Amino acid sequence: MTTVNEHLWDFPHPMTLKVMGAKDSPVQDVVVAVLTEHLPSFDPTDTITLTPSSKGTYVSVNARVVMDSADQVRAIYAALNDSPHVKVVF
């Protein structure tokens, strides 16, 4: 298990979330909904990119965001991991 060194984070904290899901799932919609709920200033039009897997089975939704607190980071990761459409969050 990887240890997250939250004590090293400074806020606001810019980061790129990478969320993987099946190509034919609504994973992008899930990411947009979660980030919109937890980040009031989130604008998906210029912060999200999609990258298909090498075999085309999965898609990576990459979102550039700025987190305001460790609690916000935890809440977003928990909400994304709770979705059945999300395979993994980096």
Backbone as JSON Lines, residues from 0, in Angstrom:
{"i":0,"aa":"M","n":[0.83,-1.18,0.0],"ca":[0.0,0.0,0.0],"c":[0.89,1.25,0.0]}
{"i":1,"aa":"T","n":[0.55,2.2,-0.85],"ca":[1.3,3.43,-0.96],"c":[0.87,4.4,0.13]}
{"i":2,"aa":"T","n":[1.82,5.06,0.74],"ca":[1.52,6.05,1.75],"c":[1.46,7.43,1.11]}
{"i":3,"aa":"V","n":[0.41,8.17,1.43],"ca":[0.26,9.53,0.93],"c":[0.83,10.46,1.98]}
{"i":4,"aa":"N","n":[1.74,11.3,1.58],"ca":[2.38,12.23,2.5],"c":[1.64,13.56,2.51]}
{"i":5,"aa":"E","n":[0.44,13.54,3.09],"ca":[-0.39,14.74,3.1],"c":[0.29,15.91,3.79]}
{"i":6,"aa":"H","n":[1.14,15.65,4.76],"ca":[1.79,16.73,5.48],"c":[2.73,17.54,4.58]}
{"i":7,"aa":"L","n":[3.04,17.03,3.4],"ca":[3.91,17.75,2.47],"c":[3.13,18.67,1.53]}
{"i":8,"aa":"W","n":[1.81,18.54,1.52],"ca":[1.0,19.33,0.61],"c":[0.86,20.76,1.11]}
{"i":9,"aa":"D","n":[0.91,21.68,0.18],"ca":[0.58,23.08,0.44],"c":[-0.71,23.37,-0.3]}
{"i":10,"aa":"F","n":[-1.58,24.14,0.31],"ca":[-2.85,24.47,-0.33],"c":[-2.93,25.97,-0.53]}
{"i":11,"aa":"P","n":[-3.52,26.38,-1.67],"ca":[-4.12,25.57,-2.71],"c":[-3.07,24.7,-3.41]}
{"i":12,"aa":"H","n":[-3.52,23.49,-3.84],"ca":[-2.63,22.47,-4.38],"c":[-3.08,22.08,-5.79]}
{"i":13,"aa":"P","n":[-2.33,22.5,-6.82],"ca":[-2.7,22.09,-8.18],"c":[-2.32,20.62,-8.39]}
{"i":14,"aa":"M","n":[-3.19,19.89,-9.06],"ca":[-2.89,18.49,-9.35],"c":[-3.68,18.03,-10.57]}
{"i":15,"aa":"T","n":[-3.24,16.93,-11.14],"ca":[-3.97,16.3,-12.23],"c":[-4.5,14.97,-11.74]}
{"i":16,"aa":"L","n":[-5.81,14.83,-11.76],"ca":[-6.45,13.56,-11.43],"c":[-6.5,12.73,-12.7]}
{"i":17,"aa":"K","n":[-6.19,11.46,-12.57],"ca":[-6.27,10.54,-13.69],"c":[-7.24,9.44,-13.28]}
{"i":18,"aa":"V","n":[-8.35,9.33,-13.98],"ca":[-9.41,8.39,-13.63],"c":[-9.63,7.45,-14.81]}
{"i":19,"aa":"M","n":[-9.52,6.15,-14.56],"ca":[-9.67,5.15,-15.61],"c":[-11.03,4.49,-15.51]}
{"i":20,"aa":"G","n":[-11.63,4.23,-16.67],"ca":[-12.89,3.52,-16.73],"c":[-13.03,2.86,-18.08]}
{"i":21,"aa":"A","n":[-14.02,1.99,-18.21],"ca":[-14.27,1.33,-19.49],"c":[-14.64,2.37,-20.54]}
{"i":22,"aa":"K","n":[-14.21,2.11,-21.77],"ca":[-14.43,3.06,-22.86],"c":[-15.91,3.36,-23.07]}
{"i":23,"aa":"D","n":[-16.75,2.37,-22.89],"ca":[-18.18,2.55,-23.15],"c":[-18.99,2.93,-21.9]}
{"i":24,"aa":"S","n":[-18.3,3.28,-20.82],"ca":[-18.98,3.71,-19.59],"c":[-19.05,5.24,-19.53]}
{"i":25,"aa":"P","n":[-19.92,5.76,-18.68],"ca":[-20.01,7.22,-18.53],"c":[-18.98,7.78,-17.54]}
{"i":26,"aa":"V","n":[-17.76,7.27,-17.58],"ca":[-16.74,7.68,-16.61],"c":[-16.45,9.19,-16.69]}
{"i":27,"aa":"Q","n":[-16.46,9.76,-17.88],"ca":[-16.21,11.2,-17.99],"c":[-17.32,11.98,-17.29]}
{"i":28,"aa":"D","n":[-18.56,11.56,-17.45],"ca":[-19.68,12.23,-16.79],"c":[-19.56,12.14,-15.27]}
{"i":29,"aa":"V","n":[-19.09,10.98,-14.78],"ca":[-18.9,10.79,-13.34],"c":[-17.85,11.77,-12.83]}
{"i":30,"aa":"V","n":[-16.73,11.86,-13.53],"ca":[-15.65,12.76,-13.11],"c":[-16.14,14.2,-13.09]}
{"i":31,"aa":"V","n":[-16.82,14.63,-14.12],"ca":[-17.34,16.0,-14.18],"c":[-18.32,16.25,-13.04]}
{"i":32,"aa":"A","n":[-19.22,15.31,-12.78],"ca":[-20.21,15.49,-11.71],"c":[-19.54,15.59,-10.34]}
{"i":33,"aa":"V","n":[-18.58,14.72,-10.07],"ca":[-17.9,14.73,-8.77],"c":[-17.11,16.02,-8.59]}
{"i":34,"aa":"L","n":[-16.36,16.41,-9.61],"ca":[-15.54,17.62,-9.49],"c":[-16.39,18.87,-9.41]}
{"i":35,"aa":"T","n":[-17.48,18.9,-10.12],"ca":[-18.39,20.05,-10.06],"c":[-19.0,20.17,-8.67]}
{"i":36,"aa":"E","n":[-19.32,19.03,-8.06],"ca":[-19.9,19.05,-6.72],"c":[-18.91,19.54,-5.67]}
{"i":37,"aa":"H","n":[-17.65,19.13,-5.79],"ca":[-16.66,19.41,-4.74],"c":[-15.78,20.63,-5.01]}
{"i":38,"aa":"L","n":[-15.74,21.09,-6.24],"ca":[-14.91,22.24,-6.6],"c":[-15.8,23.29,-7.28]}
{"i":39,"aa":"P","n":[-16.27,24.27,-6.53],"ca":[-17.21,25.25,-7.08],"c":[-16.71,25.97,-8.34]}
{"i":40,"aa":"S","n":[-15.43,26.17,-8.47],"ca":[-14.9,26.89,-9.64],"c":[-14.49,25.97,-10.77]}
{"i":41,"aa":"F","n":[-14.78,24.67,-10.67],"ca":[-14.37,23.72,-11.7],"c":[-15.08,24.0,-13.02]}
{"i":42,"aa":"D","n":[-14.29,24.06,-14.1],"ca":[-14.82,24.26,-15.45],"c":[-14.27,23.15,-16.33]}
{"i":43,"aa":"P","n":[-15.09,22.16,-16.68],"ca":[-14.58,21.01,-17.44],"c":[-14.17,21.33,-18.87]}
{"i":44,"aa":"T","n":[-14.58,22.47,-19.4],"ca":[-14.32,22.75,-20.81],"c":[-12.84,22.9,-21.12]}
{"i":45,"aa":"D","n":[-12.05,23.36,-20.18],"ca":[-10.63,23.55,-20.48],"c":[-9.7,22.78,-19.55]}
{"i":46,"aa":"T","n":[-10.24,21.86,-18.76],"ca":[-9.38,21.15,-17.82],"c":[-9.4,19.64,-17.98]}
{"i":47,"aa":"I","n":[-10.22,19.11,-18.87],"ca":[-10.33,17.65,-19.03],"c":[-9.81,17.22,-20.39]}
{"i":48,"aa":"T","n":[-9.0,16.16,-20.36],"ca":[-8.56,15.51,-21.59],"c":[-8.83,14.02,-21.46]}
{"i":49,"aa":"L","n":[-9.05,13.37,-22.59],"ca":[-9.32,11.93,-22.63],"c":[-8.2,11.24,-23.39]}
{"i":50,"aa":"T","n":[-7.76,10.1,-22.86],"ca":[-6.72,9.31,-23.51],"c":[-7.17,7.86,-23.53]}
{"i":51,"aa":"P","n":[-7.33,7.27,-24.73],"ca":[-7.72,5.86,-24.79],"c":[-6.55,4.95,-24.43]}
{"i":52,"aa":"S","n":[-6.87,3.77,-23.9],"ca":[-5.82,2.79,-23.61],"c":[-5.27,2.24,-24.94]}
{"i":53,"aa":"S","n":[-4.15,1.57,-24.87],"ca":[-3.51,1.07,-26.1],"c":[-4.4,0.1,-26.86]}
{"i":54,"aa":"K","n":[-5.22,-0.69,-26.17],"ca":[-6.13,-1.62,-26.84],"c":[-7.52,-1.02,-27.07]}
{"i":55,"aa":"G","n":[-7.74,0.17,-26.57],"ca":[-9.02,0.84,-26.76],"c":[-10.13,0.35,-25.85]}
{"i":56,"aa":"T","n":[-9.8,-0.44,-24.85],"ca":[-10.79,-0.98,-23.93],"c":[-11.17,0.03,-22.85]}
{"i":57,"aa":"Y","n":[-10.21,0.82,-22.44],"ca":[-10.4,1.79,-21.35],"c":[-10.11,3.2,-21.85]}
{"i":58,"aa":"V","n":[-10.55,4.15,-21.04],"ca":[-10.25,5.55,-21.31],"c":[-9.77,6.17,-20.01]}
{"i":59,"aa":"S","n":[-8.79,7.05,-20.13],"ca":[-8.29,7.8,-19.0],"c":[-8.85,9.22,-19.1]}
{"i":60,"aa":"V","n":[-9.53,9.64,-18.04],"ca":[-10.04,11.01,-17.96],"c":[-9.07,11.77,-17.08]}
{"i":61,"aa":"N","n":[-8.39,12.74,-17.66],"ca":[-7.4,13.53,-16.93],"c":[-7.98,14.92,-16.67]}
{"i":62,"aa":"A","n":[-8.0,15.3,-15.4],"ca":[-8.58,16.59,-15.03],"c":[-7.56,17.39,-14.23]}
{"i":63,"aa":"R","n":[-7.25,18.59,-14.73],"ca":[-6.37,19.51,-14.0],"c":[-7.25,20.33,-13.06]}
{"i":64,"aa":"V","n":[-6.93,20.24,-11.77],"ca":[-7.74,20.91,-10.75],"c":[-6.83,21.56,-9.72]}
{"i":65,"aa":"V","n":[-7.42,22.42,-8.91],"ca":[-6.72,23.01,-7.78],"c":[-7.52,22.67,-6.53]}
{"i":66,"aa":"M","n":[-6.89,21.93,-5.63],"ca":[-7.54,21.52,-4.39],"c":[-7.29,22.57,-3.31]}
{"i":67,"aa":"D","n":[-8.29,22.79,-2.46],"ca":[-8.18,23.79,-1.41],"c":[-7.82,23.21,-0.05]}
{"i":68,"aa":"S","n":[-8.03,21.89,0.14],"ca":[-7.75,21.28,1.43],"c":[-7.58,19.77,1.28]}
{"i":69,"aa":"A","n":[-6.96,19.17,2.27],"ca":[-6.79,17.72,2.28],"c":[-8.15,17.03,2.38]}
{"i":70,"aa":"D","n":[-9.08,17.62,3.12],"ca":[-10.42,17.04,3.23],"c":[-11.1,17.0,1.86]}
{"i":71,"aa":"Q","n":[-10.89,18.03,1.07],"ca":[-11.47,18.08,-0.26],"c":[-10.87,16.98,-1.14]}
{"i":72,"aa":"V","n":[-9.57,16.78,-1.06],"ca":[-8.9,15.72,-1.82],"c":[-9.49,14.37,-1.44]}
{"i":73,"aa":"R","n":[-9.6,14.11,-0.14],"ca":[-10.14,12.82,0.33],"c":[-11.58,12.61,-0.14]}
{"i":74,"aa":"A","n":[-12.39,13.65,-0.07],"ca":[-13.79,13.55,-0.48],"c":[-13.92,13.24,-1.97]}
{"i":75,"aa":"I","n":[-13.11,13.88,-2.77],"ca":[-13.15,13.65,-4.22],"c":[-12.7,12.24,-4.55]}
{"i":76,"aa":"Y","n":[-11.6,11.8,-3.96],"ca":[-11.13,10.42,-4.21],"c":[-12.16,9.4,-3.74]}
{"i":77,"aa":"A","n":[-12.79,9.63,-2.61],"ca":[-13.8,8.7,-2.09],"c":[-15.0,8.64,-3.04]}
{"i":78,"aa":"A","n":[-15.47,9.8,-3.49],"ca":[-16.63,9.83,-4.39],"c":[-16.31,9.14,-5.72]}
{"i":79,"aa":"L","n":[-15.12,9.37,-6.25],"ca":[-14.75,8.72,-7.5],"c":[-14.62,7.21,-7.32]}
{"i":80,"aa":"N","n":[-14.0,6.79,-6.24],"ca":[-13.83,5.36,-5.98],"c":[-15.16,4.66,-5.7]}
{"i":81,"aa":"D","n":[-16.17,5.38,-5.25],"ca":[-17.48,4.8,-4.99],"c":[-18.27,4.52,-6.27]}
{"i":82,"aa":"S","n":[-17.87,5.11,-7.38],"ca":[-18.61,4.93,-8.63],"c":[-18.29,3.58,-9.26]}
{"i":83,"aa":"P","n":[-19.3,2.85,-9.68],"ca":[-19.06,1.56,-10.36],"c":[-18.42,1.74,-11.74]}
{"i":84,"aa":"H","n":[-18.43,2.96,-12.27],"ca":[-17.86,3.2,-13.59],"c":[-16.36,3.51,-13.53]}
{"i":85,"aa":"V","n":[-15.85,3.75,-12.35],"ca":[-14.44,4.08,-12.18],"c":[-13.66,2.82,-11.81]}
{"i":86,"aa":"K","n":[-12.64,2.51,-12.6],"ca":[-11.8,1.35,-12.31],"c":[-10.66,1.71,-11.37]}
{"i":87,"aa":"V","n":[-10.04,2.87,-11.58],"ca":[-8.91,3.29,-10.75],"c":[-8.75,4.81,-10.83]}
{"i":88,"aa":"V","n":[-8.27,5.38,-9.71],"ca":[-8.01,6.83,-9.64],"c":[-6.55,7.0,-9.26]}
{"i":89,"aa":"F","n":[-5.82,7.82,-10.03],"ca":[-4.42,8.13,-9.73],"c":[-4.33,9.56,-9.23]}
